[in-house]
């Protein structure tokens, strides 16, 4: 099913199909509705519902449920029951990070049926990193028995400023990433749409879908690290900015806002490597053991992080700030952040740690793919991640 257009002669039929399909998917696997149930739920006439369901069966999106045995027998012919075929297609959510690539596989209902991940060296070039992505995807598909032809959409979360066509306009976190036509390169491996998004943006979408932000439509997700970034939902919609650079708080040092985080967190005067997570973790560990230099470095880093977040909060006024990334697993992030936001912001937001941890980016990428498919199946609805 394509998008609805005002000049489409089948507009009403397609709206009815979307409404019925939405009702069937919402019913779930265990509660297969009858024609009567669908008529009552959708408000459509029975003949209309019957015609739509038969069409959806022909399209492979709906199947008639098999009557359960052992139940109380009723006189007469039992009512026909139907269910949405979540297995009629599959979706992939992929994270491409500095140290690992991961993938989540789901059916058309968004329920995860497979997952996989592989480590990758931080110095790996674009070709090697993309080859690792292909290996992870092949492993997941093989282990789940899902053919590649079953994929309806692939979502990808990657560091950097990502354009609408999937080109990384600027990506300093990964070698060879700036200018990389990432979407084009990945589409060679799939026969379905591939949607590429900034990693912090996908993480924000994930928290809104399955994480701590499910109860709010205005949130900021902070991907905390030596090159921090942020993704924002405003009024339930992903906010990318005009050129996809919204939330790049890691660039605030360019405005004269102190030194780079990798220098602030150094205990030797030599800046840490932005991708050396082990060195960063060691500084935090030394601070916890009472080392004065490490404690001073951590304090500098946290002050910089909370000031960066405060600037974004002042601009957007979110209800919730979610902190994720590797720094979220280190002690001492939340309380200074809460204190600084109370100090600087007219209306301090709630602050919470991510519930999804390492899975946040891949989960958000999966939601990106699901949104794309839902635009096709339920074209009368507006999705969180749709681009302008």
C-alpha atoms as one frame of an Amber mdcrd trajectory, in Angstrom:
protein
   0.000   0.000   0.000   1.323   3.426  -0.914   0.628   6.844   0.504  -2.836
   8.323   0.354  -3.337  11.141  -2.130  -6.332  13.356  -2.715  -6.650  12.310
  -6.349  -6.536   8.586  -5.652  -9.802   6.999  -6.862  -9.375   4.222  -4.296
  -8.911   6.651  -1.410 -11.945   5.494   0.564 -11.115   1.826   0.072  -7.567
   2.386   1.243  -8.694   4.337   4.296 -11.048   1.481   5.173  -8.235  -1.039
   4.704  -5.952   0.955   7.004  -8.663   1.218   9.667  -9.462  -2.515   9.601
  -5.807  -3.530   9.528  -5.085  -1.232  12.462  -7.909  -2.857  14.439  -6.636
  -6.344  13.644  -3.074  -5.546  14.650  -4.253  -3.892  17.852  -6.209  -7.017
  18.792  -3.031  -9.062  19.040  -2.450 -12.744  18.361  -4.476 -14.163  21.257
  -7.702 -12.223  20.669  -8.614 -12.772  17.019 -11.708 -10.667  16.210 -14.707
 -11.728  14.162 -16.459  -9.747  11.434 -18.902  -8.571  14.093 -16.054  -7.448
  16.364 -14.397  -5.527  13.521 -17.686  -3.894  12.531 -18.183  -2.684  16.085
 -14.557  -1.535  16.511 -14.217   0.318  13.206 -17.759   1.645  12.757 -17.777
   0.333   9.189 -20.602  -1.685   7.691 -20.318  -5.473   7.710 -20.161  -5.759
   3.895 -17.342  -3.209   3.864 -15.439  -5.064   6.583 -15.900  -8.388   4.827
 -14.604  -6.981   1.539 -11.614  -5.336   3.185 -10.660  -8.466   5.140 -10.796
 -10.638   2.047  -8.532  -8.166   0.267  -6.079  -8.162   3.170  -6.042 -11.970
   3.136  -5.179 -11.905  -0.564  -2.384  -9.416   0.177  -0.968 -11.785   2.798
  -1.410  -9.361   5.694  -4.303 -11.154   7.404  -5.078 -14.825   7.952  -8.113
 -16.662   9.270  -7.460 -18.049  12.748  -7.840 -21.745  13.424 -10.550 -22.471
  15.996  -9.156 -23.621  19.327  -9.967 -27.158  20.401 -11.267 -28.056  23.828
 -13.578 -25.084  24.177 -17.299 -25.262  24.755 -19.046 -26.350  21.556 -21.762
 -24.141  20.188 -24.558 -25.013  17.842 -24.277 -23.804  14.291 -21.305 -22.676
  12.282 -18.651 -20.885  14.388 -17.881 -17.280  13.555 -14.778 -16.734  11.449
 -11.898 -15.106  13.273  -8.934 -13.276  11.848  -5.516 -12.044  12.898  -2.858
  -9.696  11.582   0.104 -11.605  10.121   3.060 -10.003  11.864   5.200 -12.645
  10.182   4.195 -11.368   6.725   7.277  -9.159   6.762  10.244  -8.263   8.931
  12.133  -5.150   9.992  15.747  -4.515  10.952  17.179  -1.947  13.333  20.949
  -1.491  13.059  23.396   0.436  15.235  26.793   1.362  13.799  29.033   2.548
  16.619  32.722   3.153  17.287  33.270  -0.184  19.058  30.377  -2.406  18.032
  27.669  -2.932  15.475  24.378  -4.546  16.422  21.081  -5.496  14.834  17.538
  -6.187  16.028  15.008  -8.108  13.930  11.247  -7.880  14.389   8.000  -8.798
  12.710   5.555  -6.179  11.431   4.254  -5.709  14.964   7.643  -4.519  16.238
   8.179  -7.518  18.512  11.833  -8.552  18.481  12.491 -12.059  17.165  16.260
 -11.926  16.775  19.348  -9.947  17.762  23.075  -9.954  17.196  26.197  -7.849
  17.746  29.893  -7.857  16.934  32.817  -5.861  18.211  34.663  -3.600  15.799
  37.953  -1.790  16.243  37.620   1.959  16.757  40.212   2.557  14.020  38.377
   0.447  11.408  37.688   2.206   8.119  34.278   2.580   6.529  34.606  -0.527
   4.334  35.586  -2.777   7.240  32.860  -1.374   9.459  30.192  -1.896   6.803
  31.439  -5.439   6.216  30.950  -6.082   9.927  27.389  -4.788   9.606  26.723
  -7.224   6.768  28.099 -10.079   8.868  25.876  -9.250  11.834  22.775  -9.014
   9.648  23.585 -12.306   7.895  24.055 -14.014  11.279  20.725 -12.754  12.632
  18.801 -13.759   9.503  20.425 -17.190   9.435  19.764 -17.928  13.106  16.115
 -16.851  12.895  15.465 -18.502   9.540  14.132 -15.244   8.077  14.862 -14.800
   4.359  16.327 -11.470   3.271  13.393 -11.085   0.882  11.070 -10.839   3.895
  12.588  -7.527   5.010  10.219  -4.580   4.483  12.442  -1.794   5.846  15.816
  -1.279   7.558  16.533   1.495  10.052  20.099   2.533  10.876  21.485   4.657
  13.714  24.917   6.191  13.120  27.046   8.959  14.650  27.180  12.159  12.662
  24.984  14.672  10.898  22.868  12.629   8.509  21.079  14.024   5.480  17.676
  12.806   4.292  19.187  10.468   1.700  21.413   8.796   4.293  24.635  10.645
   3.469  26.768  11.480   6.504  27.481  15.158   6.000  29.798  15.299   9.023
  30.902  12.378  11.153  34.042  12.827  13.234  33.475   9.856  15.553  34.228
   7.184  12.938  37.183   7.068  10.487  36.161   7.807   6.900  32.596   8.659
   7.878  32.356  12.306   6.756  30.836  12.431   3.283  30.062   8.701   3.300
  26.923   7.822   1.261  25.914   5.425   4.028  22.349   4.932   2.875  23.442
   4.199  -0.687  26.131   1.747   0.456  23.721  -0.169   2.681  20.940  -0.285
   0.086  23.181  -2.512  -2.030  22.642  -5.237   0.570  18.846  -4.961   0.777
  15.861  -4.926  -1.551  13.841  -2.680   0.733  14.029   0.933   1.935  17.007
   1.784   4.166  16.547   4.764   6.474  19.611   6.286   8.155  19.396   8.548
  11.203  21.727  10.132  13.745  22.343   7.778  16.685  21.179  10.195  19.405
  17.964  10.806  17.453  17.229   7.102  17.197  17.940   6.698  20.921  15.412
   9.455  21.699  12.824   7.653  19.581  13.603   4.390  21.391  13.068   5.887
  24.848   9.748   7.336  23.700   8.701   3.945  22.296   9.910   1.436  24.864
  11.907   3.292  27.500  11.548   5.812  30.269   9.965   8.425  27.993   6.789
   6.560  27.061   4.608   8.957  29.034   5.827  12.207  27.442   5.989  13.743
  23.979   8.627  16.350  24.884  11.978  14.846  25.768  15.703  15.204  25.186
  17.965  12.172  25.037  21.606  12.900  25.869  24.089  10.441  24.419  26.785
  11.172  26.988  30.442  10.696  26.141  33.541  12.607  25.150  31.648  13.753
  22.055  28.154  14.170  23.500  25.111  14.490  21.288  21.408  14.807  21.880
  18.172  13.859  20.200  14.896  15.644  20.842  11.190  14.973  20.492   8.979
  18.040  20.449   5.255  17.464  20.586   5.860  13.785  19.863   7.835  14.479
  16.683  11.555  13.937  16.150  13.286  17.309  15.805  16.210  17.139  13.384
  16.650  20.813  12.596  16.902  22.284   9.107  20.038  20.356   8.120  19.956
  17.475  10.587  22.385  19.092  13.033  20.001  19.734  15.935  21.353  18.558
  19.281  25.067  18.574  18.419  26.001  19.851  21.870  29.488  18.385  21.512
  30.348  21.369  19.302  29.632  24.007  21.982  33.363  24.369  22.663  33.540
  26.120  19.281  31.646  28.994  20.898  34.371  29.391  23.483  32.709  27.103
  26.031  35.885  25.820  27.693  38.086  23.069  26.275  37.047  19.846  24.615
  35.748  17.089  26.956  38.718  14.825  26.141  41.040  17.459  27.613  38.814
  18.229  30.595  38.826  14.554  31.606  42.586  14.139  31.268  44.707  13.698
  34.394  48.018  14.111  32.564  47.521  17.249  30.491  47.428  15.158  27.308
  43.894  14.909  25.836  42.286  11.474  25.889  41.394   9.864  22.604  37.664
  10.577  21.996  36.974   6.880  21.318  39.112   5.380  24.096  36.328   4.282
  26.438  38.722   2.207  28.564  40.855   5.258  29.381  37.733   7.225  30.244
  36.424   4.465  32.502  39.803   4.307  34.263  39.668   8.028  35.098  36.237
   7.553  36.651  37.465   4.474  38.545  40.462   6.379  39.928  38.169   9.196
  41.021  36.003   6.680  42.855  39.107   5.337  44.621  39.876   8.849  45.874
  42.550  10.055  43.462  42.484  13.865  43.676  43.558  14.523  40.078  40.964
  12.099  38.724  38.265  13.614  40.913  39.095  17.071  39.607  39.011  15.780
  36.024  35.636  14.113  36.520  34.266  17.279  38.077  35.427  19.321  35.071
  33.873  16.836  32.681  30.535  16.688  34.504  30.321  20.473  34.722  30.885
  20.719  30.986  28.279  18.041  30.269  25.580  19.558  32.456  26.198  23.044
  31.063  25.831  21.700  27.526  22.582  19.963  28.436  21.310  23.063  30.231
  21.786  25.102  27.055  19.614  22.639  25.137  16.999  22.514  27.882  16.741
  26.307  27.935  16.107  26.296  24.184  13.573  23.439  24.060  11.947  23.303
  27.523  11.447  19.501  27.525   9.475  17.669  30.168  12.128  14.963  30.483
  15.884  14.606  29.964  17.101  11.029  29.493  20.804  10.290  29.905  22.309
   7.373  27.994  25.589   6.381  26.403  28.640   5.063  28.222  28.680   7.904
  30.762  25.218   6.861  31.929  26.788   3.774  33.465  29.161   5.825  35.578
  28.250   7.185  38.986  27.743  10.871  39.597  26.017  12.022  36.410  22.388
  12.477  37.450  22.668  14.532  40.622  24.996  17.218  39.200  22.773  17.387
  36.129  19.647  17.855  38.224  21.380  20.501  40.331  22.639  22.483  37.339
  19.289  22.348  35.572  17.579  23.633  38.728  20.164  26.397  38.893  20.000
  27.563  35.283  16.545  26.632  33.967  13.301  28.468  34.585  11.427  25.169
  34.690  13.776  22.277  35.435  12.784  19.046  33.651  12.692  15.560  35.083
  15.992  13.710  34.663  16.323   9.931  34.317  18.768   7.298  33.127  18.001
   5.349  29.970  16.178   2.073  30.539  17.431   0.573  27.286  21.185   0.864
  27.794  23.267  -0.393  24.865  20.131  -1.361  22.944  18.777   2.196  22.694
  20.202   3.106  19.272  19.298  -0.181  17.560  15.830  -0.085  19.157  15.235
   3.411  17.834  16.476   2.352  14.400  13.965  -0.497  14.471  11.213   1.998
  15.301  12.367   4.058  12.322  11.812   1.058  10.050   8.479   0.289  11.690
   7.317   3.869  11.196   8.154   3.629   7.504   6.104   0.461   7.088   3.231
   1.906   9.082   3.164   4.892   6.739   2.451   2.396   3.988   0.009   0.187
   5.866  -1.735   2.862   7.937  -1.278   5.833   5.648  -3.890   7.915   7.472
  -1.592   8.133  10.524   1.349  10.437  11.257   4.520   8.811  12.569   7.090
  10.059  15.039  10.061   9.821  12.709   8.633  10.900   9.345  10.766  13.489
   7.600   9.257  16.687   6.295
